[in-house]
Every structure is written in C-alpha cells, then in structure tokens.
Amino acid sequence: MARVMLGVKGMNTKDRMAKVEALLLEVDGINKVRAQLDQQVAVEYDEHEITTMDIIRPLRSKGLSAGMV
C-alpha cells in the first residue's frame, strides 16, 4: 500500500471535497481518500495496480488542477 498527498485547486468547500472523494474512489486500486479544506487530498492506493498519474488524471479530466504536494 502506498500513500500520496495531492493538491487540488478549487476544492475549498465540503461539497467539492465530497465530489473529489467520490471521483477518486471510483478508480480501481484506490483504497482510501481523505480530502481536506486546505485543498489537499490524502490517497491510499495499491502501487502495484496504479500510478500517481492514474490518480491525478481523473481530476484533471474534470477540469481540476491537481498535482503532487
């Protein structure tokens, strides 16, 4: 199990946090997501199944600016 902290610009309300968490939990290989009001997301994932870019890609596809912190 691996862990990564991502910055997600514009994720500054509880509604947006919930949407980001739901979006990431749909990705195969992600086990746990915890969004924070400081526009950061902690993600636990199976590093043998997906990469960090596989986690960032769905966020960017929804128009969010996301990257590693």
N, CA, C and O atoms as CSV, one atom per row, in Angstrom:
chain,resi,resn,atom,element,x,y,z
A,1,MET,N,N,0.848,-1.183,0.000
A,1,MET,CA,C,0.000,0.000,0.000
A,1,MET,C,C,0.887,1.238,0.000
A,1,MET,O,O,1.849,1.335,0.762
A,2,ALA,N,N,0.548,2.166,-0.858
A,2,ALA,CA,C,1.290,3.426,-0.938
A,2,ALA,C,C,0.350,4.576,-0.593
A,2,ALA,O,O,-0.872,4.427,-0.563
A,3,ARG,N,N,0.960,5.717,-0.338
A,3,ARG,CA,C,0.186,6.900,0.036
A,3,ARG,C,C,0.770,8.098,-0.687
A,3,ARG,O,O,1.986,8.224,-0.833
A,4,VAL,N,N,-0.134,8.996,-1.146
A,4,VAL,CA,C,0.305,10.215,-1.806
A,4,VAL,C,C,-0.587,11.366,-1.336
A,4,VAL,O,O,-1.773,11.187,-1.061
A,5,MET,N,N,0.015,12.542,-1.253
A,5,MET,CA,C,-0.731,13.755,-0.916
A,5,MET,C,C,-0.793,14.592,-2.185
A,5,MET,O,O,0.237,14.900,-2.785
A,6,LEU,N,N,-2.006,14.958,-2.593
A,6,LEU,CA,C,-2.214,15.759,-3.794
A,6,LEU,C,C,-2.788,17.115,-3.431
A,6,LEU,O,O,-3.559,17.239,-2.479
A,7,GLY,N,N,-2.414,18.123,-4.185
A,7,GLY,CA,C,-3.043,19.432,-4.084
A,7,GLY,C,C,-4.091,19.531,-5.186
A,7,GLY,O,O,-3.825,19.184,-6.337
A,8,VAL,N,N,-5.278,20.005,-4.830
A,8,VAL,CA,C,-6.370,20.141,-5.800
A,8,VAL,C,C,-6.930,21.556,-5.678
A,8,VAL,O,O,-7.642,21.865,-4.722
A,9,LYS,N,N,-6.611,22.406,-6.637
A,9,LYS,CA,C,-7.089,23.796,-6.593
A,9,LYS,C,C,-8.594,23.853,-6.794
A,9,LYS,O,O,-9.152,23.141,-7.629
A,10,GLY,N,N,-9.240,24.712,-6.017
A,10,GLY,CA,C,-10.679,24.907,-6.135
A,10,GLY,C,C,-11.500,23.986,-5.257
A,10,GLY,O,O,-12.726,24.092,-5.236
A,11,MET,N,N,-10.861,23.090,-4.537
A,11,MET,CA,C,-11.574,22.171,-3.650
A,11,MET,C,C,-11.640,22.812,-2.265
A,11,MET,O,O,-10.961,22.377,-1.335
A,12,ASN,N,N,-12.463,23.846,-2.142
A,12,ASN,CA,C,-12.476,24.623,-0.909
A,12,ASN,C,C,-13.836,24.668,-0.221
A,12,ASN,O,O,-14.075,25.516,0.639
A,13,THR,N,N,-14.721,23.759,-0.601
A,13,THR,CA,C,-15.998,23.619,0.104
A,13,THR,C,C,-16.222,22.138,0.404
A,13,THR,O,O,-15.623,21.275,-0.238
A,14,LYS,N,N,-17.072,21.848,1.367
A,14,LYS,CA,C,-17.349,20.456,1.717
A,14,LYS,C,C,-17.993,19.711,0.557
A,14,LYS,O,O,-17.748,18.519,0.376
A,15,ASP,N,N,-18.814,20.398,-0.230
A,15,ASP,CA,C,-19.446,19.775,-1.390
A,15,ASP,C,C,-18.395,19.358,-2.417
A,15,ASP,O,O,-18.443,18.244,-2.938
A,16,ARG,N,N,-17.465,20.233,-2.704
A,16,ARG,CA,C,-16.400,19.909,-3.666
A,16,ARG,C,C,-15.487,18.813,-3.128
A,16,ARG,O,O,-15.020,17.962,-3.885
A,17,MET,N,N,-15.236,18.835,-1.837
A,17,MET,CA,C,-14.424,17.781,-1.228
A,17,MET,C,C,-15.102,16.422,-1.410
A,17,MET,O,O,-14.450,15.440,-1.763
A,18,ALA,N,N,-16.399,16.372,-1.170
A,18,ALA,CA,C,-17.144,15.115,-1.316
A,18,ALA,C,C,-17.116,14.627,-2.761
A,18,ALA,O,O,-17.003,13.427,-3.010
A,19,LYS,N,N,-17.218,15.555,-3.714
A,19,LYS,CA,C,-17.187,15.172,-5.126
A,19,LYS,C,C,-15.825,14.619,-5.516
A,19,LYS,O,O,-15.743,13.641,-6.259
A,20,VAL,N,N,-14.760,15.230,-5.024
A,20,VAL,CA,C,-13.403,14.751,-5.314
A,20,VAL,C,C,-13.204,13.366,-4.697
A,20,VAL,O,O,-12.658,12.473,-5.344
A,21,GLU,N,N,-13.638,13.186,-3.467
A,21,GLU,CA,C,-13.508,11.877,-2.822
A,21,GLU,C,C,-14.266,10.810,-3.604
A,21,GLU,O,O,-13.735,9.724,-3.839
A,22,ALA,N,N,-15.498,11.105,-4.010
A,22,ALA,CA,C,-16.303,10.140,-4.761
A,22,ALA,C,C,-15.649,9.807,-6.103
A,22,ALA,O,O,-15.614,8.646,-6.509
A,23,LEU,N,N,-15.137,10.821,-6.784
A,23,LEU,CA,C,-14.484,10.610,-8.072
A,23,LEU,C,C,-13.276,9.685,-7.933
A,23,LEU,O,O,-13.103,8.759,-8.725
A,24,LEU,N,N,-12.445,9.937,-6.929
A,24,LEU,CA,C,-11.245,9.133,-6.755
A,24,LEU,C,C,-11.560,7.710,-6.288
A,24,LEU,O,O,-10.857,6.770,-6.659
A,25,LEU,N,N,-12.597,7.545,-5.487
A,25,LEU,CA,C,-12.952,6.207,-5.014
A,25,LEU,C,C,-13.473,5.313,-6.139
A,25,LEU,O,O,-13.557,4.096,-5.972
A,26,GLU,N,N,-13.823,5.905,-7.284
A,26,GLU,CA,C,-14.250,5.121,-8.449
A,26,GLU,C,C,-13.059,4.504,-9.178
A,26,GLU,O,O,-13.238,3.594,-9.987
A,27,VAL,N,N,-11.850,4.984,-8.904
A,27,VAL,CA,C,-10.651,4.498,-9.588
A,27,VAL,C,C,-10.222,3.169,-8.970
A,27,VAL,O,O,-9.996,3.076,-7.763
A,28,ASP,N,N,-10.112,2.143,-9.814
A,28,ASP,CA,C,-9.636,0.845,-9.334
A,28,ASP,C,C,-8.225,0.993,-8.783
A,28,ASP,O,O,-7.364,1.616,-9.405
A,29,GLY,N,N,-7.999,0.416,-7.612
A,29,GLY,CA,C,-6.689,0.476,-6.989
A,29,GLY,C,C,-6.597,1.488,-5.865
A,29,GLY,O,O,-5.651,1.458,-5.078
A,30,ILE,N,N,-7.585,2.398,-5.780
A,30,ILE,CA,C,-7.602,3.363,-4.673
A,30,ILE,C,C,-8.426,2.772,-3.540
A,30,ILE,O,O,-9.564,2.345,-3.735
A,31,ASN,N,N,-7.832,2.757,-2.355
A,31,ASN,CA,C,-8.479,2.146,-1.196
A,31,ASN,C,C,-9.092,3.156,-0.233
A,31,ASN,O,O,-10.114,2.885,0.397
A,32,LYS,N,N,-8.461,4.321,-0.125
A,32,LYS,CA,C,-8.943,5.315,0.851
A,32,LYS,C,C,-8.601,6.708,0.346
A,32,LYS,O,O,-7.523,6.944,-0.200
A,33,VAL,N,N,-9.552,7.634,0.543
A,33,VAL,CA,C,-9.357,9.032,0.138
A,33,VAL,C,C,-9.814,9.920,1.279
A,33,VAL,O,O,-10.874,9.698,1.864
A,34,ARG,N,N,-9.010,10.931,1.595
A,34,ARG,CA,C,-9.398,11.889,2.636
A,34,ARG,C,C,-9.096,13.299,2.137
A,34,ARG,O,O,-7.939,13.714,2.071
A,35,ALA,N,N,-10.148,14.022,1.788
A,35,ALA,CA,C,-9.999,15.399,1.314
A,35,ALA,C,C,-10.011,16.348,2.506
A,35,ALA,O,O,-10.667,16.095,3.517
A,36,GLN,N,N,-9.266,17.456,2.366
A,36,GLN,CA,C,-9.165,18.450,3.433
A,36,GLN,C,C,-9.479,19.829,2.873
A,36,GLN,O,O,-9.271,20.089,1.688
A,37,LEU,N,N,-9.978,20.703,3.724
A,37,LEU,CA,C,-10.341,22.051,3.284
A,37,LEU,C,C,-9.152,22.885,2.825
A,37,LEU,O,O,-9.342,23.918,2.184
A,38,ASP,N,N,-7.935,22.462,3.137
A,38,ASP,CA,C,-6.760,23.210,2.682
A,38,ASP,C,C,-6.376,22.826,1.243
A,38,ASP,O,O,-5.254,23.069,0.799
A,39,GLN,N,N,-7.325,22.227,0.537
A,39,GLN,CA,C,-7.200,21.846,-0.876
A,39,GLN,C,C,-6.162,20.744,-1.091
A,39,GLN,O,O,-5.475,20.708,-2.112
A,40,GLN,N,N,-6.065,19.850,-0.112
A,40,GLN,CA,C,-5.194,18.690,-0.251
A,40,GLN,C,C,-5.996,17.414,-0.061
A,40,GLN,O,O,-6.992,17.385,0.661
A,41,VAL,N,N,-5.536,16.357,-0.727
A,41,VAL,CA,C,-6.199,15.059,-0.656
A,41,VAL,C,C,-5.153,13.991,-0.355
A,41,VAL,O,O,-4.149,13.880,-1.059
A,42,ALA,N,N,-5.390,13.213,0.684
A,42,ALA,CA,C,-4.538,12.072,1.000
A,42,ALA,C,C,-5.171,10.834,0.367
A,42,ALA,O,O,-6.355,10.560,0.565
A,43,VAL,N,N,-4.370,10.091,-0.395
A,43,VAL,CA,C,-4.878,8.921,-1.108
A,43,VAL,C,C,-4.017,7.709,-0.774
A,43,VAL,O,O,-2.792,7.752,-0.885
A,44,GLU,N,N,-4.678,6.624,-0.363
A,44,GLU,CA,C,-4.004,5.340,-0.184
A,44,GLU,C,C,-4.368,4.482,-1.375
A,44,GLU,O,O,-5.541,4.364,-1.730
A,45,TYR,N,N,-3.348,3.874,-2.004
A,45,TYR,CA,C,-3.603,3.106,-3.221
A,45,TYR,C,C,-2.631,1.933,-3.336
A,45,TYR,O,O,-1.611,1.874,-2.649
A,46,ASP,N,N,-2.978,1.010,-4.219
A,46,ASP,CA,C,-2.128,-0.147,-4.487
A,46,ASP,C,C,-1.145,0.233,-5.581
A,46,ASP,O,O,-1.520,0.351,-6.747
A,47,GLU,N,N,0.120,0.424,-5.204
A,47,GLU,CA,C,1.134,0.870,-6.152
A,47,GLU,C,C,1.474,-0.189,-7.201
A,47,GLU,O,O,2.144,0.111,-8.189
A,48,HIS,N,N,1.019,-1.418,-6.993
A,48,HIS,CA,C,1.236,-2.479,-7.979
A,48,HIS,C,C,0.148,-2.456,-9.056
A,48,HIS,O,O,0.281,-3.090,-10.103
A,49,GLU,N,N,-0.921,-1.720,-8.784
A,49,GLU,CA,C,-2.060,-1.662,-9.707
A,49,GLU,C,C,-2.140,-0.345,-10.472
A,49,GLU,O,O,-2.486,-0.339,-11.653
A,50,ILE,N,N,-1.823,0.772,-9.814
A,50,ILE,CA,C,-1.930,2.093,-10.447
A,50,ILE,C,C,-0.741,2.967,-10.073
A,50,ILE,O,O,0.007,2.667,-9.142
A,51,THR,N,N,-0.584,4.059,-10.824
A,51,THR,CA,C,0.477,5.031,-10.553
A,51,THR,C,C,-0.145,6.331,-10.042
A,51,THR,O,O,-1.366,6.494,-10.044
A,52,THR,N,N,0.696,7.231,-9.615
A,52,THR,CA,C,0.215,8.532,-9.156
A,52,THR,C,C,-0.523,9.262,-10.284
A,52,THR,O,O,-1.535,9.919,-10.043
A,53,MET,N,N,-0.016,9.144,-11.505
A,53,MET,CA,C,-0.687,9.805,-12.633
A,53,MET,C,C,-2.071,9.221,-12.890
A,53,MET,O,O,-2.958,9.937,-13.355
A,54,ASP,N,N,-2.275,7.939,-12.599
A,54,ASP,CA,C,-3.603,7.335,-12.730
A,54,ASP,C,C,-4.579,7.946,-11.726
A,54,ASP,O,O,-5.791,7.924,-11.942
A,55,ILE,N,N,-4.055,8.483,-10.642
A,55,ILE,CA,C,-4.894,9.141,-9.632
A,55,ILE,C,C,-5.183,10.588,-10.047
A,55,ILE,O,O,-6.295,11.080,-9.857
A,56,ILE,N,N,-4.199,11.252,-10.602
A,56,ILE,CA,C,-4.342,12.660,-10.994
A,56,ILE,C,C,-5.211,12.823,-12.238
A,56,ILE,O,O,-5.989,13.772,-12.331
A,57,ARG,N,N,-5.083,11.900,-13.196
A,57,ARG,CA,C,-5.780,12.009,-14.480
A,57,ARG,C,C,-7.292,12.246,-14.364
A,57,ARG,O,O,-7.798,13.139,-15.043
A,58,PRO,N,N,-8.038,11.498,-13.544
A,58,PRO,CA,C,-9.491,11.737,-13.458
A,58,PRO,C,C,-9.835,13.135,-12.930
A,58,PRO,O,O,-10.843,13.722,-13.324
A,59,LEU,N,N,-8.996,13.659,-12.043
A,59,LEU,CA,C,-9.237,15.003,-11.514
A,59,LEU,C,C,-9.061,16.038,-12.623
A,59,LEU,O,O,-9.882,16.942,-12.778
A,60,ARG,N,N,-7.994,15.896,-13.384
A,60,ARG,CA,C,-7.735,16.832,-14.484
A,60,ARG,C,C,-8.792,16.719,-15.576
A,60,ARG,O,O,-9.133,17.709,-16.223
A,61,SER,N,N,-9.309,15.508,-15.780
A,61,SER,CA,C,-10.335,15.325,-16.812
A,61,SER,C,C,-11.633,16.049,-16.454
A,61,SER,O,O,-12.449,16.333,-17.331
A,62,LYS,N,N,-11.823,16.346,-15.177
A,62,LYS,CA,C,-12.991,17.098,-14.705
A,62,LYS,C,C,-12.692,18.594,-14.598
A,62,LYS,O,O,-13.507,19.363,-14.087
A,63,GLY,N,N,-11.513,18.998,-15.085
A,63,GLY,CA,C,-11.166,20.420,-15.097
A,63,GLY,C,C,-10.497,20.929,-13.836
A,63,GLY,O,O,-10.308,22.135,-13.674
A,64,LEU,N,N,-10.141,20.027,-12.948
A,64,LEU,CA,C,-9.464,20.430,-11.711
A,64,LEU,C,C,-7.957,20.477,-11.933
A,64,LEU,O,O,-7.408,19.667,-12.680
A,65,SER,N,N,-7.307,21.408,-11.295
A,65,SER,CA,C,-5.848,21.484,-11.327
A,65,SER,C,C,-5.330,20.683,-10.152
A,65,SER,O,O,-5.529,21.055,-8.995
A,66,ALA,N,N,-4.653,19.561,-10.462
A,66,ALA,CA,C,-4.186,18.663,-9.411
A,66,ALA,C,C,-2.748,18.242,-9.667
A,66,ALA,O,O,-2.316,18.106,-10.811
A,67,GLY,N,N,-2.014,18.038,-8.573
A,67,GLY,CA,C,-0.636,17.568,-8.672
A,67,GLY,C,C,-0.129,17.161,-7.306
A,67,GLY,O,O,-0.785,17.380,-6.288
A,68,MET,N,N,1.049,16.565,-7.302
A,68,MET,CA,C,1.643,16.128,-6.048
A,68,MET,C,C,2.105,17.318,-5.218
A,68,MET,O,O,2.592,18.314,-5.754
A,69,VAL,N,N,1.950,17.203,-3.927
A,69,VAL,CA,C,2.351,18.253,-2.992
A,69,VAL,C,C,3.753,17.964,-2.520
A,69,VAL,O,O,4.303,18.721,-1.721
